Amino acid sequence: MSNIIIGTAGHIDHGKTALIRALNGFEGDSTNEEKQRGITIDLSFSNLSRAERNIAFIDVPGHEKLIKNMIAGAFGFDYVMLVVSAKESLMPQTIEHIEILELLGIKNLILIISKKDLVDEQTLSIQQNKILEFLSNFSFNIKFVKAISIFDEKSIQELKNALFSINSSTKEEENFFRFYIDRVFSVKGIGTVVTGTVLGKKIELEEKVFLPHLQKETKIKNIQVHNQNVLKANISNRAALNLAQIDVNSLQRGDIITKKGFLRGFDTIDISFKCLKDKKLNHNQTYTLFIGSKKLDVKVLLFDSLTSLENGFATIKADEKLYSIFGEKLILRSSNDTICGGIVLNPIYDPMNKNQKKELLLNLNKKDFKSSFKILLEAHKRGLGVISSTQRFALSHEESLEFADSLDDVFIDKKELVVYPSSTKNEIKKFIENIYNKNSYALLSSSSINLRLPWASIEFINSVLDDLVNENFLVKESQLYKSANIKEDITKELENIFLERLKLEDITPTAPYNIYDELDIDRKLGDNILKSLTAKKDVIRLQHNLFIHSQSLNKIIKAMREIIKEDGFIEISNFKQKFDLSRKYLVCYLDYLDNFSDIKKLENKRVFA
């Protein structure tokens, strides 16, 4: 079934809710307060179907004090149905709704002139021309104009026919599923249910989704589209999702649901903005941010002014993490006044100076991603993750890799999806050279170096090691690299070095990995050396991560036997009096005594049998 979302807009009492009721019989003003006051207070959702076509309606409030609820619904519109009374024509909230729709980038507009029964044909024509002239100042694509009265069934039927003639959803598919929550509630026997508009990509029953603000993954137990159970919800579907094992109190309007691994949250994002006529955005001032169905107070810092600007770039600072994407539209308001609209340019915080950031924003504003890549690589010398490109540029990984491929002087790890500036090779190269210059018996693999330089991928390290082999600085033997100055097999020499190290550490040997790292040898090689020394009985394994020189072990066992002779027993307290060791060593040596047939354990004491 093809689907489209049409939202209402217009001044209070111009007949938005009555029109929806005339179209599909849905009573939008359902709460007691709405019925008592005769106005729409919050968003209401309904639909109208014909054959394989479905229209979802989002009816928004028109009162000036409820603009926040109007914005929370408007982000999901495919089309807007602007309702203007033939008798009153353009009113303050009509104009503010129009301005907000323009700021949110909603282009497709249907003009409905309501209450035509209250004016004559000449007045109706004059009002229509007046409204169209005003709308010509904006960038709307007006699909059609209809004059209606809810008491004229013919005009309502003509409107229905026209609505079913327009195209399906105009939203473009993105790289991943997103879903802003606009309502959340609990159903007895069902659990937590959220409603919202499907963005980005479809979602299917039993799929796993991610709640970034909770850092929690959950599963879709059930999907309803217009009160019908379905197997999937497509882009522009108004959907109700039943979430598994999520507390209803942990969710609220504005929270986003997505897929794991696609969105990171930051309390700082960068935007471009354009203010409404005669409005300015002030530097270092608090505004109310509307993004998706989310609303929160933020501080705005201008890039090119310490006072105010009508348009430009700004940084938004919030007290919580924002999970936004490149190109996402937003609104900034002050009290009950709409100030400007904005576009998210940089949804990810980057460590860079103001001049770098300004240059980045200029390029992002032009969608010059190639230049943006270059600037970001200057700030991310230790690698720029392509995996973040879905959020950072609204590009797929494949598209981002194409941009990276077009850059000069970069190394691209396509498996790990990381781009490095070629200059970073020198940093790794110097690091490796320092190891082998200080320790001619170093014997490392790329994975050993990766443990010390975790930001560098294995493939990138291998490219540096290959260069060092080509330069005759290193020689590769199997997966290990040794100094080109060492001609002999150094494995035997390393065994001697290792044995001397354990002999020196005596009864307090350090963990093997610490020794491997200090001796600059590969961990797998180190394990093999220890196995060899253990097989020869030169080294004894006491525990998983504790090996001791055999002479040292014989010495401590002899001393422990002397304690038993003197005290009649040995336990932690009298053992520690003679040897000030950590509990780890004391317990280990006491446990080792249990291997001898002439020693027996009585509770926590060891005595001669």
Secondary structure as UniProt FT lines:
FT   STRAND          2..9
FT   TURN            12..13
FT   HELIX           16..24
FT   HELIX           32..37
FT   STRAND          44..50
FT   TURN            51..52
FT   STRAND          53..59
FT   HELIX           64..66
FT   HELIX           67..74
FT   TURN            75..76
FT   STRAND          79..85
FT   TURN            86..88
FT   HELIX           92..103
FT   TURN            104..105
FT   STRAND          108..114
FT   HELIX           116..118
FT   HELIX           121..135
FT   TURN            136..137
FT   STRAND          141..147
FT   TURN            150..151
FT   HELIX           153..163
FT   TURN            164..165
FT   STRAND          178..187
FT   TURN            188..190
FT   STRAND          191..199
FT   STRAND          203..204
FT   TURN            205..206
FT   STRAND          208..211
FT   TURN            212..215
FT   STRAND          216..225
FT   TURN            226..227
FT   STRAND          228..230
FT   STRAND          232..233
FT   TURN            235..236
FT   STRAND          238..243
FT   TURN            244..245
FT   HELIX           248..250
FT   TURN            253..254
FT   STRAND          256..258
FT   TURN            260..261
FT   STRAND          266..275
FT   TURN            277..278
FT   STRAND          281..282
FT   TURN            283..284
FT   STRAND          285..291
FT   TURN            292..293
FT   STRAND          294..302
FT   STRAND          308..309
FT   STRAND          311..322
FT   TURN            326..327
FT   STRAND          329..334
FT   TURN            335..336
FT   STRAND          337..346
FT   HELIX           354..365
FT   TURN            366..367
FT   HELIX           369..379
FT   TURN            381..382
FT   STRAND          384..385
FT   HELIX           386..388
FT   HELIX           389..392
FT   HELIX           397..405
FT   STRAND          410..413
FT   TURN            414..417
FT   STRAND          418..421
FT   TURN            422..423
FT   HELIX           424..438
FT   TURN            440..441
FT   STRAND          443..444
FT   HELIX           446..452
FT   TURN            454..455
FT   HELIX           458..470
FT   TURN            471..472
FT   STRAND          474..477
FT   TURN            478..479
FT   STRAND          480..483
FT   TURN            484..485
FT   HELIX           491..505
FT   TURN            506..507
FT   HELIX           512..519
FT   HELIX           523..535
FT   TURN            536..537
FT   STRAND          539..543
FT   TURN            544..545
FT   STRAND          546..549
FT   HELIX           550..567
FT   HELIX           572..578
FT   HELIX           583..593
FT   TURN            594..595
FT   TURN            597..598
FT   STRAND          599..602
FT   TURN            603..604
FT   STRAND          605..608
//
